[in-house]
């Protein structure tokens, strides 16, 4: 099975507020999948961040 030809790939989403803020207790991360052909750009979703205690934008990061 060719690894480079997979259409659905696993991505990691990280809270944009926690990664910028140095006073944060930690960094919220989620793991999800995306279709490489339908979404070639970086994925951004609003997810709940337990460190910020509210819904924040989580952006895709490199592995």
Gaussian input, Z-matrix of N, CA and C with variables (Angstrom, degrees):
# hf/3-21g

backbone

0 1
 N
 C     1     B1
 C     2     B2     1     A1
 N     3     B3     2     A2     1     D1
 C     4     B4     3     A3     2     D2
 C     5     B5     4     A4     3     D3
 N     6     B6     5     A5     4     D4
 C     7     B7     6     A6     5     D5
 C     8     B8     7     A7     6     D6
 N     9     B9     8     A8     7     D7
 C    10    B10     9     A9     8     D8
 C    11    B11    10    A10     9     D9
 N    12    B12    11    A11    10    D10
 C    13    B13    12    A12    11    D11
 C    14    B14    13    A13    12    D12
 N    15    B15    14    A14    13    D13
 C    16    B16    15    A15    14    D14
 C    17    B17    16    A16    15    D15
 N    18    B18    17    A17    16    D16
 C    19    B19    18    A18    17    D17
 C    20    B20    19    A19    18    D18
 N    21    B21    20    A20    19    D19
 C    22    B22    21    A21    20    D20
 C    23    B23    22    A22    21    D21
 N    24    B24    23    A23    22    D22
 C    25    B25    24    A24    23    D23
 C    26    B26    25    A25    24    D24
 N    27    B27    26    A26    25    D25
 C    28    B28    27    A27    26    D26
 C    29    B29    28    A28    27    D27
 N    30    B30    29    A29    28    D28
 C    31    B31    30    A30    29    D29
 C    32    B32    31    A31    30    D30
 N    33    B33    32    A32    31    D31
 C    34    B34    33    A33    32    D32
 C    35    B35    34    A34    33    D33
 N    36    B36    35    A35    34    D34
 C    37    B37    36    A36    35    D35
 C    38    B38    37    A37    36    D36
 N    39    B39    38    A38    37    D37
 C    40    B40    39    A39    38    D38
 C    41    B41    40    A40    39    D39
 N    42    B42    41    A41    40    D40
 C    43    B43    42    A42    41    D41
 C    44    B44    43    A43    42    D42
 N    45    B45    44    A44    43    D43
 C    46    B46    45    A45    44    D44
 C    47    B47    46    A46    45    D45
 N    48    B48    47    A47    46    D46
 C    49    B49    48    A48    47    D47
 C    50    B50    49    A49    48    D48
 N    51    B51    50    A50    49    D49
 C    52    B52    51    A51    50    D50
 C    53    B53    52    A52    51    D51
 N    54    B54    53    A53    52    D52
 C    55    B55    54    A54    53    D53
 C    56    B56    55    A55    54    D54
 N    57    B57    56    A56    55    D55
 C    58    B58    57    A57    56    D56
 C    59    B59    58    A58    57    D57
 N    60    B60    59    A59    58    D58
 C    61    B61    60    A60    59    D59
 C    62    B62    61    A61    60    D60
 N    63    B63    62    A62    61    D61
 C    64    B64    63    A63    62    D62
 C    65    B65    64    A64    63    D63
 N    66    B66    65    A65    64    D64
 C    67    B67    66    A66    65    D65
 C    68    B68    67    A67    66    D66
 N    69    B69    68    A68    67    D67
 C    70    B70    69    A69    68    D68
 C    71    B71    70    A70    69    D69
 N    72    B72    71    A71    70    D70
 C    73    B73    72    A72    71    D71
 C    74    B74    73    A73    72    D72
 N    75    B75    74    A74    73    D73
 C    76    B76    75    A75    74    D74
 C    77    B77    76    A76    75    D75
 N    78    B78    77    A77    76    D76
 C    79    B79    78    A78    77    D77
 C    80    B80    79    A79    78    D78
 N    81    B81    80    A80    79    D79
 C    82    B82    81    A81    80    D80
 C    83    B83    82    A82    81    D81
 N    84    B84    83    A83    82    D82
 C    85    B85    84    A84    83    D83
 C    86    B86    85    A85    84    D84
 N    87    B87    86    A86    85    D85
 C    88    B88    87    A87    86    D86
 C    89    B89    88    A88    87    D87
 N    90    B90    89    A89    88    D88
 C    91    B91    90    A90    89    D89
 C    92    B92    91    A91    90    D90
 N    93    B93    92    A92    91    D91
 C    94    B94    93    A93    92    D92
 C    95    B95    94    A94    93    D93
 N    96    B96    95    A95    94    D94
 C    97    B97    96    A96    95    D95
 C    98    B98    97    A97    96    D96
 N    99    B99    98    A98    97    D97
 C   100   B100    99    A99    98    D98
 C   101   B101   100   A100    99    D99
 N   102   B102   101   A101   100   D100
 C   103   B103   102   A102   101   D101
 C   104   B104   103   A103   102   D102
 N   105   B105   104   A104   103   D103
 C   106   B106   105   A105   104   D104
 C   107   B107   106   A106   105   D105
 N   108   B108   107   A107   106   D106
 C   109   B109   108   A108   107   D107
 C   110   B110   109   A109   108   D108
 N   111   B111   110   A110   109   D109
 C   112   B112   111   A111   110   D110
 C   113   B113   112   A112   111   D111
 N   114   B114   113   A113   112   D112
 C   115   B115   114   A114   113   D113
 C   116   B116   115   A115   114   D114
 N   117   B117   116   A116   115   D115
 C   118   B118   117   A117   116   D116
 C   119   B119   118   A118   117   D117
 N   120   B120   119   A119   118   D118
 C   121   B121   120   A120   119   D119
 C   122   B122   121   A121   120   D120
 N   123   B123   122   A122   121   D121
 C   124   B124   123   A123   122   D122
 C   125   B125   124   A124   123   D123
 N   126   B126   125   A125   124   D124
 C   127   B127   126   A126   125   D125
 C   128   B128   127   A127   126   D126
 N   129   B129   128   A128   127   D127
 C   130   B130   129   A129   128   D128
 C   131   B131   130   A130   129   D129
 N   132   B132   131   A131   130   D130
 C   133   B133   132   A132   131   D131
 C   134   B134   133   A133   132   D132
 N   135   B135   134   A134   133   D133
 C   136   B136   135   A135   134   D134
 C   137   B137   136   A136   135   D135
 N   138   B138   137   A137   136   D136
 C   139   B139   138   A138   137   D137
 C   140   B140   139   A139   138   D138
 N   141   B141   140   A140   139   D139
 C   142   B142   141   A141   140   D140
 C   143   B143   142   A142   141   D141
 N   144   B144   143   A143   142   D142
 C   145   B145   144   A144   143   D143
 C   146   B146   145   A145   144   D144
 N   147   B147   146   A146   145   D145
 C   148   B148   147   A147   146   D146
 C   149   B149   148   A148   147   D147
 N   150   B150   149   A149   148   D148
 C   151   B151   150   A150   149   D149
 C   152   B152   151   A151   150   D150
 N   153   B153   152   A152   151   D151
 C   154   B154   153   A153   152   D152
 C   155   B155   154   A154   153   D153
 N   156   B156   155   A155   154   D154
 C   157   B157   156   A156   155   D155
 C   158   B158   157   A157   156   D156
 N   159   B159   158   A158   157   D157
 C   160   B160   159   A159   158   D158
 C   161   B161   160   A160   159   D159
 N   162   B162   161   A161   160   D160
 C   163   B163   162   A162   161   D161
 C   164   B164   163   A163   162   D162
 N   165   B165   164   A164   163   D163
 C   166   B166   165   A165   164   D164
 C   167   B167   166   A166   165   D165
 N   168   B168   167   A167   166   D166
 C   169   B169   168   A168   167   D167
 C   170   B170   169   A169   168   D168
 N   171   B171   170   A170   169   D169
 C   172   B172   171   A171   170   D170
 C   173   B173   172   A172   171   D171
 N   174   B174   173   A173   172   D172
 C   175   B175   174   A174   173   D173
 C   176   B176   175   A175   174   D174
 N   177   B177   176   A176   175   D175
 C   178   B178   177   A177   176   D176
 C   179   B179   178   A178   177   D177
 N   180   B180   179   A179   178   D178
 C   181   B181   180   A180   179   D179
 C   182   B182   181   A181   180   D180
 N   183   B183   182   A182   181   D181
 C   184   B184   183   A183   182   D182
 C   185   B185   184   A184   183   D183
 N   186   B186   185   A185   184   D184
 C   187   B187   186   A186   185   D185
 C   188   B188   187   A187   186   D186

   B1=1.4477
   B2=1.5271
   B3=1.3063
   B4=1.4661
   B5=1.5210
   B6=1.3156
   B7=1.4598
   B8=1.5308
   B9=1.3179
   B10=1.4554
   B11=1.5119
   B12=1.3358
   B13=1.4559
   B14=1.5200
   B15=1.3275
   B16=1.4585
   B17=1.5229
   B18=1.3338
   B19=1.4601
   B20=1.5294
   B21=1.3370
   B22=1.4662
   B23=1.5225
   B24=1.3336
   B25=1.4569
   B26=1.5315
   B27=1.3181
   B28=1.4592
   B29=1.5210
   B30=1.3491
   B31=1.4666
   B32=1.5275
   B33=1.3204
   B34=1.4634
   B35=1.5207
   B36=1.3437
   B37=1.4565
   B38=1.5232
   B39=1.3331
   B40=1.4648
   B41=1.5195
   B42=1.3241
   B43=1.4678
   B44=1.5312
   B45=1.3248
   B46=1.4589
   B47=1.5298
   B48=1.3172
   B49=1.4612
   B50=1.5262
   B51=1.3219
   B52=1.4763
   B53=1.5240
   B54=1.3346
   B55=1.4550
   B56=1.5299
   B57=1.3323
   B58=1.4631
   B59=1.5321
   B60=1.3381
   B61=1.4606
   B62=1.5254
   B63=1.3174
   B64=1.4644
   B65=1.5287
   B66=1.3474
   B67=1.4575
   B68=1.5239
   B69=1.3176
   B70=1.4609
   B71=1.5288
   B72=1.3474
   B73=1.4677
   B74=1.5121
   B75=1.3279
   B76=1.4551
   B77=1.5158
   B78=1.3364
   B79=1.4560
   B80=1.5259
   B81=1.3265
   B82=1.4554
   B83=1.5241
   B84=1.3468
   B85=1.4614
   B86=1.5125
   B87=1.3179
   B88=1.4530
   B89=1.5232
   B90=1.3242
   B91=1.4602
   B92=1.5096
   B93=1.3371
   B94=1.4582
   B95=1.5194
   B96=1.3281
   B97=1.4558
   B98=1.5200
   B99=1.3362
   B100=1.4571
   B101=1.5128
   B102=1.3243
   B103=1.4451
   B104=1.5219
   B105=1.3029
   B106=1.4663
   B107=1.5328
   B108=1.3443
   B109=1.4589
   B110=1.5285
   B111=1.3220
   B112=1.4678
   B113=1.5253
   B114=1.3281
   B115=1.4628
   B116=1.5318
   B117=1.3300
   B118=1.4687
   B119=1.5323
   B120=1.3335
   B121=1.4646
   B122=1.5266
   B123=1.3285
   B124=1.4605
   B125=1.5245
   B126=1.3161
   B127=1.4479
   B128=1.5255
   B129=1.3501
   B130=1.4586
   B131=1.5196
   B132=1.3343
   B133=1.4582
   B134=1.5190
   B135=1.3484
   B136=1.4600
   B137=1.5200
   B138=1.3402
   B139=1.4623
   B140=1.5299
   B141=1.3334
   B142=1.4616
   B143=1.5237
   B144=1.3136
   B145=1.4615
   B146=1.5325
   B147=1.3396
   B148=1.4698
   B149=1.5262
   B150=1.3264
   B151=1.4627
   B152=1.5260
   B153=1.3361
   B154=1.4585
   B155=1.5327
   B156=1.3378
   B157=1.4735
   B158=1.5243
   B159=1.3327
   B160=1.4649
   B161=1.5204
   B162=1.3154
   B163=1.4527
   B164=1.5318
   B165=1.3301
   B166=1.4602
   B167=1.5218
   B168=1.3211
   B169=1.4645
   B170=1.5193
   B171=1.3260
   B172=1.4623
   B173=1.5245
   B174=1.3273
   B175=1.4613
   B176=1.5188
   B177=1.3120
   B178=1.4609
   B179=1.5318
   B180=1.3431
   B181=1.4563
   B182=1.5227
   B183=1.3253
   B184=1.4665
   B185=1.5133
   B186=1.3203
   B187=1.4650
   B188=1.4985
   A1=108.81
   A2=116.22
   A3=121.02
   A4=110.15
   A5=116.63
   A6=120.83
   A7=111.73
   A8=119.24
   A9=122.66
   A10=114.64
   A11=119.21
   A12=121.88
   A13=113.09
   A14=118.75
   A15=120.81
   A16=109.66
   A17=115.59
   A18=119.94
   A19=110.22
   A20=117.39
   A21=121.11
   A22=109.17
   A23=115.76
   A24=120.56
   A25=109.64
   A26=116.37
   A27=122.55
   A28=109.11
   A29=116.26
   A30=121.38
   A31=109.36
   A32=115.77
   A33=122.73
   A34=108.27
   A35=116.02
   A36=121.97
   A37=108.38
   A38=116.92
   A39=122.22
   A40=109.45
   A41=116.85
   A42=122.18
   A43=109.75
   A44=116.27
   A45=120.28
   A46=111.50
   A47=118.04
   A48=121.17
   A49=111.34
   A50=117.90
   A51=121.26
   A52=111.84
   A53=117.57
   A54=119.64
   A55=111.82
   A56=117.89
   A57=122.15
   A58=110.63
   A59=116.23
   A60=122.01
   A61=110.46
   A62=118.04
   A63=122.72
   A64=112.20
   A65=118.34
   A66=121.96
   A67=112.36
   A68=117.92
   A69=122.33
   A70=110.77
   A71=116.06
   A72=121.56
   A73=111.86
   A74=117.16
   A75=121.47
   A76=110.06
   A77=116.16
   A78=121.45
   A79=107.96
   A80=115.76
   A81=121.60
   A82=109.48
   A83=117.08
   A84=122.03
   A85=110.18
   A86=116.40
   A87=123.93
   A88=108.63
   A89=116.52
   A90=122.20
   A91=107.68
   A92=117.26
   A93=122.66
   A94=108.82
   A95=116.46
   A96=121.75
   A97=109.55
   A98=115.63
   A99=120.11
   A100=109.00
   A101=115.50
   A102=122.17
   A103=108.16
   A104=116.65
   A105=122.02
   A106=112.25
   A107=117.72
   A108=120.83
   A109=112.19
   A110=118.09
   A111=121.18
   A112=112.59
   A113=118.08
   A114=122.51
   A115=109.84
   A116=118.11
   A117=119.20
   A118=113.02
   A119=117.81
   A120=120.40
   A121=110.09
   A122=116.51
   A123=121.58
   A124=110.64
   A125=116.00
   A126=123.24
   A127=110.15
   A128=117.06
   A129=122.98
   A130=108.21
   A131=117.05
   A132=122.60
   A133=109.83
   A134=115.90
   A135=120.65
   A136=108.22
   A137=116.01
   A138=122.18
   A139=108.25
   A140=116.01
   A141=120.32
   A142=110.71
   A143=116.22
   A144=122.50
   A145=108.10
   A146=118.42
   A147=119.66
   A148=113.68
   A149=118.77
   A150=121.61
   A151=111.35
   A152=117.50
   A153=121.82
   A154=111.34
   A155=116.96
   A156=124.75
   A157=112.39
   A158=117.21
   A159=121.86
   A160=109.17
   A161=116.12
   A162=121.70
   A163=109.48
   A164=115.67
   A165=121.86
   A166=108.75
   A167=116.29
   A168=121.17
   A169=108.89
   A170=115.62
   A171=122.51
   A172=107.27
   A173=117.58
   A174=122.75
   A175=110.54
   A176=115.38
   A177=122.29
   A178=109.55
   A179=115.44
   A180=120.79
   A181=109.24
   A182=116.14
   A183=120.74
   A184=109.21
   A185=116.40
   A186=121.21
   A187=110.37
   D1=126.29
   D2=-177.74
   D3=-77.64
   D4=129.49
   D5=-177.25
   D6=-75.60
   D7=-34.83
   D8=-176.56
   D9=-76.78
   D10=-12.05
   D11=-176.15
   D12=-98.50
   D13=3.62
   D14=179.11
   D15=-66.79
   D16=135.13
   D17=-179.52
   D18=-82.80
   D19=-45.71
   D20=179.36
   D21=-91.55
   D22=127.31
   D23=-179.40
   D24=-122.61
   D25=154.42
   D26=177.48
   D27=-87.32
   D28=131.97
   D29=179.51
   D30=-126.78
   D31=156.24
   D32=177.34
   D33=-111.09
   D34=128.20
   D35=177.67
   D36=-105.11
   D37=131.60
   D38=-177.91
   D39=-123.42
   D40=141.37
   D41=179.88
   D42=-63.34
   D43=128.06
   D44=-178.47
   D45=-74.28
   D46=-30.40
   D47=-179.47
   D48=-73.70
   D49=-42.13
   D50=-179.39
   D51=-68.16
   D52=-35.08
   D53=-178.72
   D54=-71.68
   D55=-27.07
   D56=179.04
   D57=-85.62
   D58=-41.64
   D59=-175.09
   D60=-76.57
   D61=121.57
   D62=-178.94
   D63=-80.36
   D64=-18.54
   D65=-178.62
   D66=-84.12
   D67=-1.98
   D68=-176.79
   D69=-67.43
   D70=149.36
   D71=179.71
   D72=-77.27
   D73=-21.16
   D74=-178.29
   D75=-173.80
   D76=-170.26
   D77=-179.23
   D78=-126.99
   D79=126.23
   D80=179.18
   D81=-81.82
   D82=131.28
   D83=179.12
   D84=-134.45
   D85=141.66
   D86=175.34
   D87=-124.70
   D88=150.08
   D89=175.87
   D90=-114.46
   D91=131.29
   D92=179.57
   D93=-147.37
   D94=-178.93
   D95=177.77
   D96=-121.79
   D97=153.38
   D98=175.21
   D99=-140.78
   D100=155.48
   D101=176.49
   D102=-86.37
   D103=120.46
   D104=-175.19
   D105=-64.56
   D106=-33.48
   D107=-177.48
   D108=-77.75
   D109=-37.73
   D110=-179.15
   D111=-80.34
   D112=-30.64
   D113=-177.03
   D114=-129.43
   D115=78.44
   D116=-179.35
   D117=-74.25
   D118=-24.29
   D119=-179.09
   D120=-83.81
   D121=176.43
   D122=-179.48
   D123=-70.33
   D124=140.70
   D125=-176.67
   D126=-87.84
   D127=138.51
   D128=175.22
   D129=-134.33
   D130=125.31
   D131=-179.71
   D132=-132.82
   D133=150.51
   D134=173.41
   D135=-87.49
   D136=114.68
   D137=-179.78
   D138=-129.39
   D139=161.96
   D140=179.17
   D141=-77.59
   D142=130.24
   D143=177.16
   D144=-106.07
   D145=114.89
   D146=-179.65
   D147=-68.71
   D148=-20.50
   D149=179.58
   D150=-81.88
   D151=-33.58
   D152=176.62
   D153=-88.91
   D154=-17.38
   D155=-177.94
   D156=61.25
   D157=35.69
   D158=174.78
   D159=-162.44
   D160=170.29
   D161=178.55
   D162=-76.69
   D163=126.62
   D164=-178.68
   D165=-131.31
   D166=166.13
   D167=176.99
   D168=-79.05
   D169=126.56
   D170=175.94
   D171=-109.24
   D172=124.92
   D173=-176.75
   D174=-109.65
   D175=153.11
   D176=179.49
   D177=-69.86
   D178=137.88
   D179=177.11
   D180=-119.14
   D181=163.60
   D182=176.22
   D183=-75.46
   D184=151.60
   D185=176.73
   D186=-83.76

